Amino acid sequence: MDKEKIKKISSNNNLKNNEGIIIPLIKAKKTSKNDVILDPKGFFVIEIRDKEIIVEYYTNIYRNNKIVTGKLKKVFSGTNADALCDTISKHIKYMRPEHYMYLGRELIKAQYAIVNNIKYVQGGC
């Protein structure tokens, strides 16, 4: 597949492709903690045990329409973030897309920690 040549135009940060069609350039911005929407399907707890990444998947338990805890449903293990992402996405369906992206970032951090023999601490949303 040939990559189109993209040209930056004017100060509005839009781009223009070979056909002259304007393509919006969207600058990356971290979602603030106040704007994070918790996934109604559940959450993950990630740890490293004996040089292996362990991912626990919990479904949410609600009380008065608030998530108060979770019920352990599945446990995944491996040393490779890519393989864990692929496996988890096959077994845990229909989560929020940003939750899968968060999980991928955290698994890369966990894999990096194993490779570099450093402590891994799961980050927040």
C-alpha angles and dihedrals in degrees: 000000000000115000114233117237109245122201125198113234132198128326095296090083094236121141131221124215128212091277093053093252113147114238118194116238108216116199116220116250128180114237110243118240089246091058097048113116113210115231112253090209097063146270143266133235113201125196139159116234123175093344091308130110112236118196118190117196119207130185114223123261112205132204119182090352093304129109106247102166141332143245117234109240108161140008123206127191136188145114100240121077093206093053092046092050091050093046096045093048089054093051102036110053133188103017122149110281092234089055090058089048091050090049091052092051091050094048090052089052091049092049090048090051092053094047092047096038094237132134118273121212119180112241128222127254 
